[in-house]
Amino acid sequence: MLEQCEGSHAVAAAVALSRPEVICAYPISPQTHIVEGLGEMVKSGALSRCEFINVESEFAAMSVAIGASAAGARAYTATASQGLLFMAEAVYNASGLGLPIVMTVANRANGAVGHGHHDRKPETGGMSMRDAGWLQLFAETNQEALDLHIQAFRIAEELSLPVMVCMDGFILTHAYERVDMPDQAQVDRFLPPYEPRQVL
């Protein structure tokens, strides 16, 4: 169904349609609208059978995602730039353990220099963790951001690897564009329920 919405809300809807079981959240601009939207869905019951966990830092967000995924839950988190740097140690742990975590990275400039994006600052956002063992998917439009999040869960679970979906912060995250939103039945046909791999 076609609808006009903010990029962050399109991503939140895509994540919700993917039926996550644990969402770990720490607010950092410009991804805050994503986790706020998901938190509202969990609180209202629109996103059921999902635990929304507010944590005290980005490092804690990734650590909780690691624990949830290792316990067999479909886990999601989101961050941006310096938040990603703060969780760096845990980012490597997730890939080393082969955990299918999905994370949104809303790319913006690192440091206090302002809000740039990855075309102008190569160290920004996802590129800082380029060699951390995560698959990285880059969205050019909000439609791609929506679609890539649903695909990311399937890719992560089929390969048993974590996946980052990277998008421009303050550009795509806050832009209103028309997107074609799939319905739950369409996503369920594409993305089966998560069945953790058995480790012998």
Sequence and secondary structure as in RCSB ss.txt:
>XXXX:A:sequence
MLEQCEGSHAVAAAVALSRPEVICAYPISPQTHIVEGLGEMVKSGALSRCEFINVESEFAAMSVAIGASAAGARA
YTATASQGLLFMAEAVYNASGLGLPIVMTVANRANGAVGHGHHDRKPETGGMSMRDAGWLQLFAETNQEALDLHI
QAFRIAEELSLPVMVCMDGFILTHAYERVDMPDQAQVDRFLPPYEPRQVL
>XXXX:A:secstr
 EEEEEHHHHHHHHHHHT  SEEEE   TTSHHHHHHHHHHHHHTSS S EEEE SSHHHHHHHHHHHHHTT  E
EEEE HHHHHHTHHHHHHHHHTT   EEEEEE  SSSS    TTT TTSGGGGGTTSS EEEE SSHHHHHHHHH
HHHHHHHHHT  EEEEEETTTTTT EEEEE   HHHHHHHS         
